[in-house]
């Protein structure tokens, strides 16, 4: 039998996740482009701790500015957009995502896919650990002259969900109902919300199975570089049946890899946990620097930036508003620094990682400032080899390839030498 034909039978589902994701996101951008002509209302909101299910009750189309920004980075158009924002006075130190978004708007609001993005009818800023979110949406409210609503989310101070905090957010959601009804002309439907939340829960269950699959040796997928593709539907389409359908199909690809003992690289030599978002304009180059050493990410904080499901949280259709409030509280960006540090340590243990890699974002000081302390604690207290590198998530000017390569090579060469000595 022809070997090529045999391989096709053996690997029937490879590429399913990427191909279906691309199709779903293209459909999403198509709906956004036609929203105004079709009379559909549009809400802008952030990925971390968002209330997508709540807004879907009113049939809002949803725009996520960070998703547009990272897509611009991957397509290498973020640099020019960032310069447009700096030309009107934005500092080089301002978050690269913000400047990308402002620059895109100044350039006519054509999205990274080439689709024209609609003007928002509602800006819903969910404050989840990032103060920049507030100023970002205040700027958009000024430019677009549309309502801005702040959903105030208390910072997580311990690992326990407080009833008072949950009730505080739930009350804010109830106060938001009349405004959403006024904007869309649609009444709040509690049964519809329960159905939407049920779709979210099912998608979350499968997504967690995918994340936990990385505990296998070799890991069937890279929980950082590949996870950014697999996680897109649960962040932008969560609550829709097509999102749940996506994860049913994508999980077949992961199961097939486990069955045949294959992973994202030819030979898995080093298992790492990665903290921080990728440098999107140089995504492929950064991945290749690590592939050279047989590095596979088995867990990452970035794959949890929009939802913290792998430690038990699920949306609950029997308590839809309350579980949405709990989701807001538990996203990664809303955790305290000690909680984030301990989480990464636990990931290193649970996923049998050899090291931790921290990618610190130069234009995100509010989030990156504690990462040097993280590194010291990992190395001094827990004896976990840790590498910290710095560039940016959107601004291509901060990616110094030669410097990064030297640091990465030196770190993994040292790790390899240590293994040989201890063998």
C-alpha positions in Angstrom: 0.0 0.0 0.0 1.2 3.5 -0.8 2.9 5.1 2.3 1.3 8.5 1.7 -2.2 6.9 1.6 -1.4 5.0 4.8 -0.4 8.2 6.6 -3.6 9.9 5.4 -5.6 7.1 7.0 -3.5 7.2 10.2 -3.8 11.0 10.6 -7.3 12.0 9.5 -7.8 15.0 11.8 -4.5 16.8 11.7 -5.1 20.5 10.8 -8.7 20.4 11.8 -8.3 22.9 14.6 -6.5 25.4 12.6 -8.7 25.1 9.5 -12.0 25.3 11.3 -10.8 28.2 13.5 -9.9 30.2 10.4 -13.3 29.5 9.0 -15.1 30.6 12.2 -13.0 33.8 12.6 -13.6 34.7 9.0 -17.3 34.3 9.6 -17.1 36.5 12.7 -15.4 39.3 10.8 -18.0 38.9 8.0 -20.8 39.5 10.5 -19.0 42.5 11.9 -18.5 44.1 8.5 -22.2 43.7 7.7 -23.6 44.6 11.2 -24.4 48.2 10.4 -26.2 47.4 7.1 -28.1 44.6 8.8 -29.2 46.8 11.7 -27.4 44.7 14.4 -25.9 46.5 17.4 -22.2 46.2 18.3 -20.5 46.1 21.7 -16.8 46.4 22.2 -15.3 44.6 25.2 -12.1 43.1 26.4 -11.1 39.4 26.5 -10.2 38.9 30.2 -13.2 38.5 32.4 -15.7 39.5 29.7 -19.5 39.1 29.9 -20.0 37.9 26.4 -22.8 35.6 27.4 -24.8 38.4 28.9 -24.4 40.6 25.8 -25.4 37.8 23.5 -28.9 37.7 25.1 -29.4 41.1 23.4 -27.9 39.8 20.1 -25.0 42.2 20.2 -22.2 41.5 17.8 -19.0 41.6 19.8 -15.6 43.2 19.0 -12.5 42.4 21.0 -9.8 45.1 20.4 -7.0 42.9 21.8 -7.8 40.2 19.2 -7.6 42.7 16.4 -4.3 44.0 17.8 -2.7 40.6 18.0 -4.0 39.7 14.5 -2.4 42.9 13.2 0.9 41.9 14.9 0.8 38.4 13.4 0.2 40.0 10.0 3.1 42.5 10.6 1.0 45.6 10.1 1.0 46.7 13.8 4.2 48.7 13.4 2.7 51.3 11.0 -0.5 51.5 13.1 1.4 52.2 16.3 3.3 55.0 14.6 0.0 56.6 13.6 -1.0 56.7 17.3 2.3 58.1 18.3 1.9 60.8 15.6 -1.0 62.2 17.5 0.8 62.2 20.8 0.7 58.7 22.3 4.0 57.9 24.1 6.3 55.0 23.1 5.7 53.7 26.6 1.9 53.2 26.1 0.6 49.7 25.6 1.3 48.4 22.1 -2.3 47.0 21.9 -3.8 50.4 22.7 -1.7 52.2 20.0 -2.4 49.6 17.5 -6.2 50.0 18.1 -6.1 53.8 18.0 -3.9 53.7 14.8 -6.3 51.2 13.2 -9.2 53.5 14.0 -7.4 56.6 12.6 -6.6 54.6 9.4 -10.3 53.9 8.8 -10.9 51.0 11.1 -10.1 48.3 8.6 -9.4 45.2 10.6 -6.5 42.8 10.3 -8.5 40.5 8.0 -9.2 43.4 5.6 -12.8 43.7 6.9 -14.2 47.0 7.8 -15.0 47.1 11.5 -18.2 48.7 12.7 -18.4 51.6 15.1 -19.5 50.5 18.6 -23.0 51.2 20.0 -21.7 50.3 23.5 -18.2 50.2 25.1 -18.3 47.8 28.0 -15.0 48.0 30.0 -14.7 45.1 32.4 -11.9 46.2 34.8 -10.0 43.0 35.4 -6.6 43.8 36.8 -5.4 46.1 34.0 -5.7 49.9 34.6 -4.9 50.5 31.0 -8.3 49.1 30.0 -10.0 52.1 31.5 -7.9 54.7 29.7 -8.1 52.7 26.5 -11.9 52.7 26.4 -12.1 56.3 27.6 -10.1 57.2 24.5 -12.5 55.1 22.3 -15.5 56.8 23.9 -14.0 60.2 23.0 -13.3 59.2 19.4 -16.6 57.4 18.8 -18.9 59.5 21.0 -20.8 56.4 22.3 -21.8 55.2 25.8 -19.0 53.8 28.0 -20.0 51.5 30.9 -17.5 50.4 33.5 -18.0 47.1 35.1 -16.0 47.3 38.3 -14.4 43.9 39.2 -12.7 43.7 42.6 -9.2 42.4 42.6 -8.7 38.8 43.7 -6.9 39.1 47.1 -6.9 35.4 47.9 -7.8 32.1 46.3 -11.3 32.1 47.6 -14.3 33.6 45.8 -16.0 36.1 48.0 -19.8 36.1 48.0 -19.8 39.9 48.5 -17.6 40.4 45.4 -19.8 38.1 43.3 -23.0 39.8 44.4 -21.4 43.2 43.7 -20.8 42.3 40.1 -24.1 40.5 39.7 -25.9 43.7 40.8 -24.0 45.7 38.2 -25.1 43.3 35.5 -28.7 43.7 36.5 -28.3 47.5 36.4 -26.9 47.2 32.9 -30.0 45.4 31.5 -32.1 48.5 30.9 -29.4 50.2 28.9 -28.8 47.1 26.7 -32.6 46.8 26.1 -32.7 50.5 25.1 -29.7 50.2 22.7 -30.9 47.0 21.0 -34.7 47.1 21.4 -34.5 43.5 22.7 -35.8 42.4 26.1 -33.6 40.5 28.6 -34.5 36.8 28.4 -33.3 34.7 31.3 -34.0 31.4 29.6 -32.0 32.5 26.6 -29.1 33.4 28.9 -29.2 29.9 30.5 -29.0 28.3 27.0 -26.0 30.5 26.1 -24.2 29.8 29.3 -24.8 26.1 28.8 -23.0 26.3 25.4 -20.1 28.0 27.2 -19.9 25.3 29.9 -19.7 22.5 27.3 -17.0 24.3 25.3 -15.0 24.9 28.5 -15.2 21.2 29.5 -13.5 20.2 26.2 -11.0 23.0 26.3 -9.8 21.8 29.7 -9.4 18.3 28.3 -7.2 19.8 25.6 -5.1 21.7 28.1 -4.7 18.7 30.4 -3.6 16.6 27.4 -0.2 18.4 27.7 0.5 16.2 30.7 1.3 13.4 28.3 4.8 12.6 27.2 5.3 13.8 24.6 2.8 16.6 24.9 0.4 16.4 21.9 0.4 20.1 21.4 2.3 23.2 22.4 0.3 24.9 25.2 1.6 28.4 24.2 2.4 28.6 20.5 -0.4 26.3 19.4 -2.8 27.1 22.2 -3.1 30.7 20.8 -4.9 29.2 17.8 -7.0 26.7 19.7 -8.1 29.2 22.3 -9.4 31.8 19.9 -13.0 30.5 19.5 -13.6 30.2 23.3 -12.6 33.9 23.7 -14.5 35.5 20.7 -17.3 33.0 20.1 -18.0 31.6 23.6 -21.7 31.0 24.2 -22.5 30.2 20.6 -23.2 26.6 19.5 -20.5 26.8 16.8 -17.9 27.4 19.5 -18.9 24.2 21.2 -18.9 22.4 17.9 -15.4 23.6 17.2 -13.9 22.1 20.4 -15.6 18.7 19.7 -13.8 18.6 16.3 -10.5 20.1 17.5 -10.3 17.6 20.3 -10.2 14.8 17.7 -7.0 16.2 16.4 -5.4 16.2 19.9 -6.7 12.6 20.7 -5.2 11.4 17.4 -1.8 12.9 18.3 -1.9 11.2 21.7 -2.9 7.9 20.1 0.1 7.9 17.8 2.6 9.5 20.3 3.3 12.6 18.2 3.7 16.3 19.3 4.4 19.7 17.8 8.1 19.1 17.4 10.1 16.1 16.2 11.6 15.3 19.6 10.5 16.8 22.9 13.6 17.4 24.9 12.6 20.2 27.3 9.2 20.9 28.8 8.6 24.5 29.9 5.9 26.7 31.4 5.6 30.1 29.7 4.4 33.3 31.4 3.3 36.4 29.4 1.8 36.9 25.9 3.8 36.2 22.7 5.7 38.8 20.6 3.1 38.7 17.9 5.0 40.5 15.1 7.8 38.0 15.5 5.7 35.0 16.6 7.3 32.5 14.3 10.8 33.6 14.9 10.4 33.3 18.7 8.9 29.8 18.3 11.8 28.7 16.1 14.4 29.9 18.7 12.9 27.5 21.1 12.2 24.6 18.7 15.9 24.5 18.0 16.4 23.1 21.6 13.4 20.7 21.4 11.4 22.9 23.7 7.7 22.3 24.1 5.5 24.5 26.3 3.2 22.2 28.3 1.4 25.0 30.2 1.2 28.8 29.9 -0.5 31.7 31.7 -1.4 33.3 28.4 -3.8 30.5 27.5 -5.7 31.4 30.7 -5.8 35.1 30.1 -9.5 35.0 29.2 -10.6 32.2 31.5 -9.3 30.1 34.3 -11.1 26.9 33.7 -8.5 24.2 34.3 -8.7 24.5 38.1 -12.4 24.0 38.2 -14.4 27.0 37.2 -17.3 26.6 34.8 -20.1 28.8 33.7 -23.3 27.5 35.3 -26.6 27.6 33.5 -28.5 27.2 36.8 -26.8 30.3 38.1 -26.1 32.2 34.9 -25.6 35.8 36.2 -23.7 34.7 39.3 -21.3 32.4 37.3 -20.6 35.2 34.9 -19.7 37.4 37.9 -17.4 34.6 39.1 -15.8 34.3 35.7 -15.0 38.1 35.8 -13.2 37.6 39.2 -11.1 34.6 38.3 -9.4 35.5 35.0 -5.6 35.4 35.2 -5.1 39.2 34.9 -7.2 39.7 38.0 -5.0 37.5 40.2 -2.6 39.0 42.7 1.1 38.6 42.1 1.6 35.8 44.7 -1.4 33.9 43.2 0.1 34.2 39.7 3.5 33.0 41.0 2.1 30.1 42.9 0.0 29.1 39.9 3.1 28.9 37.6 4.9 26.8 40.3 2.0 24.4 40.4 2.0 24.2 36.6 5.7 23.3 36.7 4.9 20.4 39.0 1.6 19.2 37.4 3.0 19.2 33.9 6.5 17.9 34.8 8.2 21.0 33.4 12.0 21.4 33.4 12.0 25.2 33.4 9.9 28.3 33.3 10.2 31.0 30.6 9.0 34.5 31.2 8.3 36.7 28.2 8.1 40.2 29.7 6.2 42.9 27.7 8.0 46.2 27.6 4.9 48.3 27.0 2.9 46.6 29.8 4.6 47.7 33.0 1.4 47.3 35.1 1.5 43.6 34.5 5.2 42.9 33.9 6.7 44.8 36.8 6.5 41.8 39.2 8.0 39.2 36.8 11.6 39.8 37.9 10.5 38.9 41.4 8.8 35.8 40.1 12.0 34.7 38.5 14.0 35.2 41.7 11.4 33.2 43.7 11.4 30.3 41.2 15.1 30.0 41.1 16.0 30.8 44.8 13.1 29.3 46.7 11.9 26.5 44.5 15.1 25.7 42.4 13.2 25.9 39.1 15.5 27.1 36.2 13.9 30.3 34.9 14.7 32.5 31.9 13.3 36.0 31.6 13.4 37.7 28.2 11.8 41.0 27.1 10.3 42.4 23.9 6.7 43.5 23.2 3.4 42.0 22.3 2.6 44.4 19.4 5.5 46.8 18.8 8.1 45.1 16.4 10.8 47.7 17.4 11.4 46.0 20.7 12.2 42.6 19.4 16.0 42.3 19.3 16.5 38.9 17.6 20.2 38.5 18.1 20.0 39.4 21.8 17.0 37.1 22.4 18.7 34.2 20.6 21.9 34.6 22.6 20.0 34.5 25.9 17.8 31.6 24.9 20.7 29.6 23.6 22.8 30.2 26.7 20.0 29.2 29.0 19.1 25.9 27.3 22.8 25.1 26.7 23.3 25.5 30.4 20.2 23.3 31.1 21.5 20.6 28.8 24.9 20.7 30.4 23.4 20.4 33.9 21.5 17.3 32.8 24.6 15.6 31.4 26.5 16.3 34.6 23.7 14.9 36.8 23.1 11.9 34.6 
